[in-house]
């Protein structure tokens, strides 16, 4: 990642995403504790009429590093950490662990962090133990939620903060990538794009809310914000602004370290802003809202149409395709459509599924390949279903959001069709992954047009190739899978007729489309290739 875009994407990946791979976890670095590279944190605590600036530092290790978590265990033992902390550190199942020290008016305080592999969405995936030397430890549990997809978060905002959050969540900085660590005592909203406080709706109101003097207000407004922490259970306003970064070199004083981190963040902001080019907050009548209304149908009805697993993509039939596939044959075919990607997706790799639907492929990659997966869907009903399955998912418009970190593979399984600015999205995705894996319906024998109730701006296969190359991707694999997929509309058309009459435009559009495809048969298939492409 030598070019500025890749470097900026790496920095975004290092900023508190669950499963992220910060530079501090790389081997070969050295710190006073010998644990890992050091992340320096500036914390600005806000209370009515006052602002207090403190600092701290943290170090992290990954389970896969040589020596695993042993250096952390040795450090905790040497510092006589509370027994509860040492027991938590020794427990199995963690993917990342870290320690942090904070300087405050009452002296130093310590924290131990434990990130577990993602489990069911209602269990904590991050736990923190806080203690002071010689004292007992307090445990806090958090779960990660993308914003603004989790409607439940709105009930946690204190009254004074509601206007701040409402304005912030309308900005591209919030909608493109941000998320929150949610706990009983606080809500930590992560803003990896480092928006400047004074230029960001919602955030820029904080100096006035806390009645800060002119000097403090001016300094705060120029601060790039990495994290906004709110305390929803407290009646009086209290918040904190955080900014962090990798310590560039040993510095003599905390003031020097703070100045260096702020300067580095200000220098990074233009590169991160370049990744955001073309990002606009989703509009009520935008493509995301259209897809939400179209795809958020009755899940039980769609299970009748699609079968168990709710795979909403063409199946790939092995051998001679059956003219009218059975339920078992269709299930095997939709599974094969995902399994055909396995040679391109290494075990344990990180995968971001853009347009994950009801999560069928996402579940297969997580359970059968051990991949660290995150899905995104614009349909609220699909989001709720996937979240209930316990899979990491966000509710967002893929065209107006960015991947939450750097991934090994980006997966678009029959979802690129829904993107209006295909070239723009393919360009924006380039810094966020080693490769992109696509299977998409193309339209070769007709001019470009919008199909499927206006949700699919279609392009030809030659145009698709040109768009990928113009966006900077190098095509490594290209194949038309239409012949193997042709029985799928026969199955869907037969199953959709099992439903009673219903006022669902998506169901009705699918019924008409299946009738047309089955009627035209081979002629339609030859004119509408199903292109599978892998590019890096």
N, C-alpha and C positions, 0 to 999 in steps of 0.2 A: 504494500500500500504506500507507494512513494508519491503518487500524485495528490494534489491538495484535496480532491473530492474523497479519495479513499481514506486519507488521513483524518479528514473531518468525520467520516462515517465511523472510523475506529474510535475516535474520541466519544462519539455519541454512544457507541456500544459499551463504553466503559463506565457509564453513569447510572449505575444502580438497577439496571434491568435484571430480572430474575434469570439466571443462566448466562449472563453476560461474561465476557472474557477480558477483564481489564488488563492493561499493560502491566499492572503491578503483579500479576500472577505469573509473569514470564520468569523462567529460571535465569540465574546468572546475575540478578540484581543483588545489592547488598544494602542493608539498613542496620541501624544500631541494634535491633533485636534479631536480625538474621532471618526474618520471616518472609519478607517480600518487599517489593517497591512500595514507597510511601505515598499515600494520598493525603493531601493537606486540606483541611476543611475550615472555612471561615463561617462563623455563625453570628448573625445579627439578630439579637433578641429584641422584640418590640413590645412595649407595654405603654399604657397611656402616659404621654409626656416624656417618654424615655427610650433610649436606644443603647444597648450594650453589645460591644463587639468582642467575641472570644474566638479562640482557635483550637484546633485539635488535629490529630493525624491518625490514619488507620493503615493497616497492612493486612493483606489477604493472601490466602493460599487456596489452590484448587486440589481436589482429591487425586487428580491424575498426575500431579507434580511429583518428581522424585522425593521420597521421604514423606509424601502425603501431609498429614496434619501434625506430625511429630514435633516440628519446631514450635507450634502453638502450644502443644501439650507441655513441652519442657518449659516454655516461658511462663505459662500459668502456674506450674508447680513452683518455679523459682520465685515468683511474685506472691506466693501464698494466697492465690485466688480462692474464693469460697468453694467449698466442696461441691455445691450444686452446679457451679460453673464447670468445674473439672469433670463432673459426671456427664454433663450435657456435651462437653467437648469430646468425650470418649465414646459417646453413643454412635451406633452405626447409622448410615443412611444420608449423611450430609454430602453435598456436592461442593460446597465452598464454606470456608470458615475464615473469620477475621477477628482482629482485635483493634480497638481504638482507644486513644487517650484524649481527654478534653481538659482544657484549662478554664477554670471558672473562678469567681470571686472567693469561693470556699476551698480552693485548691484543686488538685487533679482528680479526675474521675476516670474510670475504665469501663469499657464495654466489650463483650464477647458476642460475635455475630455467628449465626448458623443458618445457612441457606440449604434447605432440603430439596431433593428432586421434586418437581411438581407432582402433587397428588390430586385428590379430589378438590374441586374449586372452593369448598367451604372449610378447608383445613389450612392452618398457617403454612406458608412456605418460607417464612423468615422469622427467626426468633432472636431476641436480643436479651442479654443479661447485663445489668448495670450495677456497678458497685464502686465504693470508695475503698482505698487501702484500709484493711482491718475491719471492714464492715460486711454486712450480708448483701446478697445479690437480689435484685428485683428482676423478674422475668416479664418480658413483653412479647406478644405474638402479633404478627402482621400477615396480611395477605395482599397480593398485588392485584390491582384492577386497572384496566385501561380507561382512559377518559376520552370522551364523555359517555362511554358505553354503559357504565354501571349506574343505573338510575337510583339504586339504594344509597349511593353516596350522598345524594342531595339532602337526605334527611339528617345527615351528620353535620352539615355546615352550621356553625353558630349564626344567629341572626345578623350580627354586624358584618359577617363575611359573605353572606349570600350575594350581595351585589358585586363584590370583588370576584367571586367565582363565576357568576353568571357572565360578567364581561370577559373574564379570562378565557372561558371555554368557548367563546366565539372567535378566538384568534387562531390563525394558522399554527402558531407556536404550540398551542395546546392541543388542537385537533389532529395535527400531523403525527405526533409521536408520543405525547405525554401520557403518564399514568400516575397511579398513587399507591403508596403503601398505607393500608388502612388498618388501624388498631383501635383498641378501646379508648386509649387516651389521646390519640393524635391522628392526624391525616397528613401525610407527607406527599405533596404533589411534585413529581419529578418533571423538570423542564429541560431536557437534554439539548435543546436548541439555544440555550443561554440567552433568553431575551433580556434586553436592557430594561430595568424596572421602570424608568421614567417614560419609556416609549411603548409600554405594554398596557392596554386597557385592563382595568382591574388592579393590577399591581401598582400602577402609578398613583392610585388613590391612597395607598398605605401611609405615606408621610402625613397626609391631612387627617386620616382616621386616628392616628396615634399622636397627633398634635406635636410633631417634631419641630425643632427650631430650624432656622434657615440653613445653617451649615450642615446639620445632620441630614436634612431633606435633600440638599443638593448632592451630598456624597452618596446617599442611598439611591437616588434616581439614576445615577450613572453606573450602578452596580449590575453586572450581568448575573442573572439569577439561575441557579441550578435547581434549587428546591425551595418550595414554600411549605412551611409546616404550620398547621392550624391545630388548635386545641378545642375540639367541638363541645366538650362537656363543661367548659368554663364559661361563666356568665359574663365576665368582663373581657374585653378584647385582649388577646395575646397571640402573637405569631412570631415566627422566626424565618429569616431569609438565609439560605445557605449558598455558598459558592465553593467549589472544590476543584482540585487539579493535582496532577502529579508533581511532586516537589522537584524543581529543575536541578537543584544542587544544594548542598549544605549551606545554610545561611545563618548569619550571626544572631539575628533577632527575629522574634515573631513578626514585628512590623515589616521587616524586609521580606519575610516569606509571604505575608499577606499582599504586599505590593507586587511581588513577582507573580503570584497566582492571579491576581486581578488583571495585571497586564497581559498575561498569557491568555486568559479567557477573552479579553477584548480583542486580542489578535486572532483568536479562533473564530470569533463570531462571524466575520465576513465569509470565511470558508464554509461554515455551517449554513449561513444564509444562502450561499450558492446552491447547496443541495436542496434548498426549499424553493428554488425558482419554479414558478408555475403552481405552487401550492396556494390554494385559496380555501378559506373555511367552507365546509359544505353548506349549500344554500337549501332552504326548505323545498324548493322546486328542482333541486339539482339531481344528478344521476343517482346519488345514493338514496335520496328519498323515493325516486322512481323504482329502484330495485327493491327497497324495503317494502313498499306497497305491493309490488308484484310477487315477491318471493315469500313474504310472511303469511303463508296460508295455513290451513289446518294441517297439523303434522300427521294426525291419524289418516286423513285423506291421502296425503302424500306417501304414507307407508303402504297404503293399498296400491298405489300406482307404482312405486319404486321397489317395494319389497323390503325385507329386513336389511338394516344397514343404511337405508336411505341414501344410496349412492346415486346422485343426480348427474350422471355422465354416461356416455356410451359404453357398453360392454365390448370387449374384444373376444370374439369367439374363435376357439382353436379348431383347426381342421376345416371341414366343410361346414359353413354356417347353417344352422337349422332354419327352415323357413318360418317356424313359429316356436320360439324357444319356451321351454318350461320354466317354472320358477327357479328350479335348481340350476338349470343351464344359464339363466340370466345372472343369478348370484355368482356363479363361477366366472362368468364373463366380466362382470364389473370388478370383481376382485382381480382378475387377470389384468384388467386395464390399469390397475394400480401397481400390481406386481411387476409389470413390464418396465416400470421406472426403477425398480430396485437396483439394477446394475449401475445406475447413475447416482444413486443416493446411498452413500456409505452408511454402515451401521453406526449408530450413536451420533450421527451428524445433526446439525441444526437446520431445521426446515421451516420456512415461513410460507403458509398456504394462502395465497391471495384468492378469495372467493371460495372459502372452504365448505359452503353449503351446510348440510346437516352433519358434517364431520366424518363421513365414511372413510375417505382416504387418510385423513388426519389420524383417526384411530388406528388404522392399519400400520402407518409409519411409526407411531408411538409404541404400539404393542408388539409388532412383529420385527421391527428394525431397531427398536430402542432409540429412536430419534428424539431429540429435544424439539418439540413442535410448538408452533403458535399459528393459529388460524385467524382469518379476518373475514367477516361477512357484513354486508350492508343491511341484511334482513334481521330485524329484531327477533322474529320467531326462531330463525335458525341459530342465532347467537344464544338464545335462552336454552335451546335444545342441546347444543354442543357444550355449554357451560355445565349443564346438569349431568353430562357424561363425564365430567371431571377433566376435560381437555382445556388447555390454555387457549383462550379465544378473545378477540376484541370485536366490538360492534363499531364499524367504521366503513366509510367509503374508500375502497382501495385506491381509487383514482385521486383522492384528495387527502391521502395520508402516506406516511413513510414507514418502512419496516422498523420495528422497535429494536434496533441493534443490527449487528452484522451477522449474516447467516451463511452456512455452507451452500444451501440451495434455496432458490425461490421457486415455488410450484404454482403453476397456473393451469389447472385441469378444467378445460372448457369454461374459462372465466375471462380470458382476454377479449372474447367477443363483446363483452359488456363495456369495455373501456372506450370512451369517445376519443380522447387524445392518446392514441396508442404510442406514438413516437415519444411524446412528452413523458409518459409513464415509464417506458422502457429506458429512457435516458436517466430518469431520476432513480430508478432501481439499480443502475449499474454499480455504484459504489458499495452497495449493501450486501453483495453476495459474490461468491466465487463463480456460481453458475446459475442459469435460469432454465427450468424444465417446463415445457409448454406442450399441451395438446389442445388444439383449437379448431373450430369449424371455420372453413374458408368458403368463399363464393367466387368461383373462377369464371363461370359462363354468363355472368350478368354484371352490369356496372355496380359500383359500390352503392349500398342501400342500407336502410335500417330495418331490421327484421324483428320478429318475436315481440309483437306489441310495442315496438319502438325501443326495446331494451338492448338490441344488438346492432351496433354499426359494423357491418360486415366488410371485409377486405378480401382480395384475392390472395392465393398462396404466394405469388410472385411479389405482391406488395408487402406481405408479411416478411419475406426474406429481406427485402430492401429496408424495411423499418428496423429490423434487428441489426443489420449491418450499419445503418446510419446512426443508430443509438450507441454503437461501440462494442456490440457483442460479436464474438467469433463463433460461427455455427460449426458444431462438431458432429451433430447427428441430425438427420432429416428423413422423415418417412411418412407416407400417406397410409393411414390405418382404416380408411373408409370401408374397404371391402369386408374387413373383419368385423366392423361395427354395424353393418346394415340391418341385422335382425332386431336391433334395439328398439327402433320406432314401432315395429310390429308388436313387441311385448308391451311397450308403454300404451299403445293404442288400445290393445285388448284389455289391459288392466284399468285404464281410465274409464272404460265403459261399465266397470263394476260399481262406479260411484253413482249415487242418486243425483238428479239435477241440482246444481248448486251455483250460487252467484260468486264464482271465483274466476276472475279474468285469466289467471294463469292456467288453471285447469282447462278452460275453454280454448285458449290459444294452443296449448299442447295437443289437445284432441284434434284440432283442425290441422296442425302441422303434421302430426303422425299420419292422418288420412292422406295428406298430399304426398308425403314421402313414400308411403306404401304404394300409392297409386302410380307414381312415376318410377319407382324402383331403381333399376340400374342407371337409367338416364340421369336421375337426380344425383345418385352417388358419384358418377363420373364428373359431374359439374360442381360438386361441393366436397372437396377433399377434407379429410380430418387429419390435419398436419400435426405430427409429433416432432418436436425440435428440442435439442439440448445445445445450449450456447454458453460460452464462458468469456 
